Amino acid sequence: MKVHTMAELMMAGETPEILFWVGCAGSFDQRAQKITKAFAAILDKVGIRYAILGKEEACTGDPARRAGNEFLFQMMAYQNIQVLNGYGIKKIVTTCPHCFNTLKNEYPELGGHYEVTHHTGFLQQLIEEGKIRMKEKGSFSGKKISYHDSCYLGRANHIYEAPRKVLEALDAELVEMKRCRSNGLCCGAGGAQMFKEDEPGQKRINMERADEALETGASFIAAACPFCNTMMTDGVKNREKENDVAVMDIAEMILTEME
């Protein structure tokens, strides 16, 4: 794939419609890299001019702030804001709700003002505008899909409809878990928990959430966050259901079914 960096476009005197913020998971995690590729492939297919920062992109600082290292967060944020403002970035799209929340809600107080969209909202917009058209009888047609609400997308930013609207375009049956939307249960990775050992308890939180998803009888668990994807996949594997239930990002599902 040929993905342009902001530096390349600026040298050519061009400006992209959007900046695709890849994020640490989307850059370095092997599973999340597939989500990054899927979203980039969708952007290519619909002809949207986009760019990434490439090596100029640093972590947003979200895990550092959640873990209590405010100094490190501000250092990273200022560094990113300098780069973004230097390129005159206005619109950012990201596949990670953690990056989305930080860029949208926490960067403005440090001087970073951008129009930030999560990829589920962006995909919904493309579907509504008719830029993404789906196959008639796709591989998800009539299958059961259960969507897991990411905390940073759902409770933190009240984005519940966009991912579900995108999944409806797949002509599948959407089956909700008992705890969903504003009552959704965290996958267990938020608040920098992704990077530390579990605290003593009766049950791992991702097992609890995976059990709730498996109870719906869905063949697919749809996620919209690389952290959630990891935690739900681990939960499904622990229950030895990985051959029956697939955990996929919404972007991967859409790419599979695009005309």
N, C-alpha and C positions, 0 to 999 in steps of 0.2 A: 504493500500500500504506500502511496505517496501522500504523506501528510505534511503540509507546510507549517513552518514555525513563523511566529510573528516577525522575527528578525529577517527571514527570507522575504516575506511579503513587503516589509518596510523598505528593504533594499530595492525591491522592484517597483516601489512607489504605489503599492496596492494596499487596500484595507479590507479585512474580512467582514462578513456580516456578523459573525459571532466568534468569540474566543471559547474554545472547548477546554475547560479546566479538567485535566485528567485525574489529578489527585494521586496520593502515594499508593493506595491500593491498586488503582487502575494502571499505575506505572510499573509497580514491582511485584505484585501478587499474581502468580501464574493464572489463577482462576479469574481474577478480576480483569486481567489483560484481555481476556476473551470478550468481556462486556465492553471494554474500551473499543476493541476492534469492531464489534457489532454496531455500536453507536456511530463510529466513524464511517462504517460502510453504509449505514442508512443516510447519513449526511451526504456522502458521495452520490448515492443513488438518486436523491431528490435534488441534487445540484446546488446545495447550499455552500457558499464560500466560507470556509472556517479555517482557523489556525490554532495551533497550540503554542505554549511558551517553550516547550522542550526543556533543555537543561536550565533555562532561566526560572522554571517553576519550582518553588520550594513548598514544603508542607504548609498548610494554612495556619498551623499551630493549634488546631482544635484539640488533639490529644494532650498537648502540653498544658493548655489552660484547664482542661477537665481534670488533669492529674494534679493541678495546683501550682504549676510552674508559670506564673503570670509573666515573669520577666522574659522567659524564653518565648512565650506566645507573642508578646509585643515586639520582640526582636524580629521574629519570623514574619509577623504581619506587616511591619514597617518595610521590610525588605521586599515583600510581594507587592505592596501598595506602590512603592517606588517604581517597580518594573511595570506594573499595570498602568499607572498614570503616565509613565514615560512613553508608552505606546498609545496613550489616549483611548484606552479600552472603555467601551460603554456597555456592551452586552456580553454576559458570560453564561455558558451552559455547562452544567456539571452532572456526572452520573452518580455522584456521592452526596447523600443528604448531609453528611457531616461538613463537607466542604461548602455545600449550598448554604447551610445555616450560618456558618462562620463568615463567609463572604457577604452574605445578604444582611445579616443582623449585627455582626460584631466589627466588621471593617469600617462602617461609616464613621464611628466615633474616633477612628484613627486616621481619617482622611480618605478612605477608600469608598467612593460612591459609584455603584454599578447596578445595572439591571440584571439581576441574577435569576436564572430559571433552572429548575431541576429537569433532567431529561424526560421524565414522564409528562410534565406539563408541555414541554417542547414537542414531544411526539403527539400528544393530544391535539395540539395546534396544527401540526402538519396533516394529521388525519382529517380534521375538520375542514381544512383548506383544500382537501382533495389531492394533496401532494403525495401522500402515502395511500396507495390502493392495495387492498388485500386480495389474495386468491379466493376463488369461489368456495371450494371445498378443501380447506387446509388441513394440516395434520392435527390441529387443536380442535377442529370442528366437532361439537358435541361432547368433547372431553370435559372433565371437571378440573377447574383450576381454583386453588385457594390462594388469596393474596395476603401476604404478611405486611402489616403497616410498620414502616420504619419510624422510630420515635422522633427523629429529627425532621421527618417529612410530615408525619401525622400530628402528634400532640404539640410539637414545637412550632410548626408552621401551618397547621390546619389544612394540609393538602391530602384530602381523602378521595376526591372524585376523579382527579386526572388519571391516576394509575388504573382505576377501575374502568374508566371510559376507554382507555387504550386497550385494556384486556377484552372489553365487550366487542371491539372490532375483530377479534379472533374467532367470533362465532362459537365461543365455548360456553360452558355453564360455570358461572362464578359461584363458588360455595364459600360462605364466610365462616371463619372460626368463631367460637363462642365469644372470645374476647377480640374485638376488632374496632376499627376506627378510633374514636377518642378513648375507648376502653381497651385498646390494644396492649399486648404484653411485649415488653422489650425482649430482643433476642439474646441479650446478655453481653453485647459487645460495646455498648455506649458508655460514655463517661470514662473513657480510657481503660475500661475493663478488658478490652481486646488484648491488652499487652501485659496483663498480670495474672497471677494465679487466683483460682477461686477462693472465696472466703468460706469458712466452715458452714455447712447447711445440709439439708436432707436430700436435695436434688439440684442438679445443674440447671440453670434457667433455660439454656437452649434445648435441653431434653424436654422440659415442660412445654416449651413452645412447639417443638417438633411433634410432640404427642398430640397437641391440640390440632395441628395441621393434618396429621395422619388420620385423626378421628373423623375428619370431614369426608374421607374416602376419595380425595382428589388424586388425580394422576400426576398433577404438576403443582409445585409450590412456586408462586411468582414472588420475586423480591425486587426491590428497587434501590438496593443499597449493597455495596460489596461486603460490608461487615455482616449484614443480615444473611447474605448468601452463604458466607463461610459458616456461620453459626448454625443455620438451618441444615446445611449439607452435613455438618458433623452430627447433628441430632438424628437425621434420617439414617446415616451410616451406622450410628450406634444402635439403632433399632433394626438394623439389617434389612432396610426397605429400599436401598439405593437402586435395586433393579426394577422396582415397581413405581417409585415416585422420583421424579426429576425436579431439582431445584434450579430455576432459571431466572435470569434477569429479564425484565419486561422488554428491553431493547433486543435481546437475543430472540425472544419469541416473535417480535414484530419482523425482524430481519428474515426469519425463516419463512414467514408467510407473505412477504411483499411480492407484488407482481414484478 
